[in-house]
Amino acid sequence: MANAYKRKGPDGLQKLFLYLILLHWLILIYTATTIQDMTFRHGVLASLMLALFNLILVNLCYRRARRSGDSYLIYPVVAGALLAFILMSYFFFFI
């Protein structure tokens, strides 16, 4: 009779995904603190990179949460995406 393999803790991909979420929040905090001093060119570049990072992170989150039942990962990613949208809207409409 074969014994089922039991994992002890998160795998490497799960840890990398959690670090990506932390990196996303650090980038958002840095962007929020320096948005007043950015030129228009730097603001557009930062907004494009932030939007691209959000799309990649949301796609990974959707696949990961759907595959393994880790639905708790959705909340910080969606909150970060909403904050990024608010920052980009603030930059383009009020600065």
VOBA-1610 file (N, C-alpha, C; in pm, whole numbers, padded with zeros to 5 digits, always signed):
BEGIN
Met+00084-00116+00000Met+00000+00000+00000Met+00090+00125+00000Ala+00060+00218-00088Ala+00139+00339-00102Ala+00094+00445-00002Asn+00189+00509+00057Asn+00158+00618+00150Asn+00143+00748+00072Ala+00047+00827+00111Ala+00026+00957+00048Ala+00132+01054+00098Tyr+00183+01134+00007Tyr+00283+01233+00042Tyr+00214+01353+00104Lys+00260+01393+00222Lys+00203+01509+00290Lys+00308+01620+00293Arg+00268+01734+00243Arg+00355+01850+00241Arg+00360+01913+00378Lys+00478+01959+00417Lys+00492+02031+00543Lys+00516+02178+00515Gly+00413+02254+00500Gly+00427+02396+00474Gly+00413+02431+00327Pro+00426+02558+00297Pro+00407+02604+00159Pro+00524+02565+00069Asp+00494+02547-00057Asp+00599+02516-00153Asp+00673+02642-00196Gly+00773+02626-00280Gly+00855+02740-00322Gly+00778+02842-00402Leu+00685+02796-00487Leu+00605+02888-00567Leu+00512+02972-00479Gln+00461+02911-00375Gln+00373+02983-00283Gln+00452+03094-00211Lys+00574+03062-00169Lys+00657+03163-00102Lys+00692+03276-00198Leu+00726+03242-00322Leu+00757+03344-00421Leu+00637+03434-00445Phe+00519+03376-00453Phe+00397+03454-00473Phe+00372+03548-00356Leu+00395+03503-00234Leu+00377+03588-00117Leu+00478+03702-00116Tyr+00602+03674-00159Tyr+00702+03781-00169Tyr+00666+03881-00279Leu+00606+03834-00386Leu+00561+03926-00491Leu+00451+04018-00440Ile+00363+03966-00356Ile+00258+04050-00297Ile+00321+04156-00206Leu+00421+04117-00126Leu+00490+04215-00042Leu+00564+04319-00125Leu+00628+04276-00232Leu+00696+04369-00322Leu+00597+04467-00384His+00479+04418-00419His+00375+04503-00476His+00336+04613-00378Trp+00317+04579-00252Trp+00281+04679-00153Trp+00394+04777-00126Leu+00519+04730-00129Leu+00632+04822-00112Leu+00642+04919-00229Ile+00618+04871-00350Ile+00618+04959-00468Ile+00506+05061-00457Leu+00388+05019-00410Leu+00277+05112-00394Leu+00308+05219-00290Ile+00370+05180-00180Ile+00403+05277-00076Ile+00507+05376-00128Tyr+00608+05326-00199Tyr+00708+05415-00256Tyr+00646+05511-00358Thr+00559+05458-00443Thr+00495+05542-00544Thr+00406+05648-00478Ala+00334+05610-00373Ala+00247+05705-00306Ala+00325+05817-00239Thr+00445+05786-00190Thr+00522+05890-00122Thr+00597+05981-00218Thr+00626+05934-00339Thr+00705+06014-00434Thr+00624+06065-00552Ile+00493+06050-00550Ile+00413+06087-00666Ile+00409+06238-00688Gln+00423+06316-00582Gln+00420+06461-00595Gln+00543+06516-00668Asp+00656+06445-00655Asp+00782+06494-00712Asp+00811+06438-00852Met+00724+06357-00905Met+00749+06294-01036Met+00716+06388-01151Thr+00797+06380-01255Thr+00762+06451-01377Thr+00655+06370-01449Phe+00597+06430-01552Phe+00490+06359-01623Phe+00543+06232-01688Arg+00660+06238-01746Arg+00718+06121-01812Arg+00742+06008-01712His+00799+06040-01596His+00823+05938-01495His+00692+05885-01437Gly+00595+05970-01424Gly+00464+05926-01374Gly+00396+05831-01469Val+00404+05861-01599Val+00343+05772-01698Val+00415+05638-01700Leu+00548+05641-01694Leu+00625+05518-01693Leu+00597+05436-01567Ala+00589+05502-01452Ala+00557+05432-01328Ala+00416+05374-01332Ser+00322+05447-01390Ser+00184+05397-01401Ser+00175+05276-01492Leu+00248+05280-01604Leu+00247+05165-01694Leu+00310+05042-01630Met+00421+05062-01562Met+00486+04948-01496Met+00399+04894-01382Leu+00334+04982-01309Leu+00246+04939-01202Leu+00126+04863-01256Ala+00070+04910-01367Ala-00044+04841-01428Ala-00002+04704-01481Leu+00115+04694-01541Leu+00164+04566-01591Leu+00190+04470-01476Phe+00251+04518-01369Phe+00275+04434-01251Phe+00144+04387-01190Asn+00045+04477-01186Asn-00087+04439-01134Asn-00151+04330-01219Leu-00144+04343-01351Leu-00203+04242-01438Leu-00137+04106-01419Ile-00006+04105-01410Ile+00065+03979-01389Ile+00028+03919-01254Leu+00026+04002-01150Leu-00004+03953-01016Leu-00148+03904-01002Val-00242+03975-01062Val-00381+03931-01057Val-00400+03800-01133Asn-00332+03786-01248Asn-00340+03663-01323Asn-00282+03546-01244Leu-00166+03566-01182Leu-00108+03460-01099Leu-00197+03428-00979Cys-00255+03531-00920Cys-00343+03510-00805Cys-00466+03432-00843Tyr-00523+03464-00957Tyr-00642+03393-01003Tyr-00611+03246-01027Arg-00499+03218-01092Arg-00462+03079-01118Arg-00427+03005-00990Arg-00354+03071-00902Arg-00309+03005-00780Arg-00426+02980-00685Ala-00512+03077-00667Ala-00624+03062-00575Ala-00726+02962-00629Arg-00741+02957-00759Arg-00836+02864-00818Arg-00783+02722-00810Arg-00652+02704-00825Arg-00594+02572-00830Arg-00584+02507-00693Ser-00541+02581-00593Ser-00510+02518-00466Ser-00603+02558-00351Gly-00703+02637-00379Gly-00796+02675-00273Gly-00742+02782-00180Asp-00640+02855-00221Asp-00584+02962-00138Asp-00654+03093-00168Ser-00780+03100-00135Ser-00857+03219-00171Ser-00822+03340-00084Tyr-00752+03319+00026Tyr-00714+03432+00111Tyr-00612+03522+00042Leu-00547+03474-00062Leu-00449+03554-00135Leu-00513+03660-00223Ile-00639+03646-00251Ile-00707+03739-00341Ile-00720+03877-00278Tyr-00744+03884-00148Tyr-00776+04011-00083Tyr-00661+04113-00087Pro-00537+04078-00051Pro-00432+04181-00061Pro-00399+04220-00205Val-00417+04128-00298Val-00389+04159-00439Val-00494+04255-00494Val-00619+04229-00466Val-00726+04317-00514Val-00718+04454-00445Ala-00687+04455-00316Ala-00672+04584-00246Ala-00555+04663-00304Gly-00445+04596-00336Gly-00332+04663-00398Gly-00364+04715-00537Ala-00440+04638-00614Ala-00480+04682-00748Ala-00571+04805-00740Leu-00661+04808-00644Leu-00748+04925-00626Leu-00668+05048-00582Leu-00572+05028-00493Leu-00487+05139-00451Leu-00403+05190-00568Ala-00353+05101-00651Ala-00276+05142-00768Ala-00364+05222-00864Phe-00488+05180-00883Phe-00580+05253-00969Phe-00608+05393-00913Ile-00624+05403-00783Ile-00648+05533-00720Ile-00525+05623-00737Leu-00405+05567-00718Leu-00283+05646-00736Leu-00267+05694-00879Met-00294+05606-00975Met-00282+05646-01116Met-00386+05751-01152Ser-00507+05736-01102Ser-00611+05835-01129Ser-00575+05970-01067Tyr-00523+05967-00947Tyr-00480+06091-00879Tyr-00370+06158-00960Phe-00274+06080-01009Phe-00164+06140-01085Phe-00213+06205-01213Phe-00299+06137-01288Phe-00340+06189-01416Phe-00445+06300-01407Phe-00527+06300-01304Phe-00634+06399-01297Phe-00605+06517-01205Phe-00519+06501-01105Phe-00501+06607-01008Phe-00361+06665-01003Ile-00267+06607-01073Ile-00131+06664-01070Ile-00100+06725-01204
//
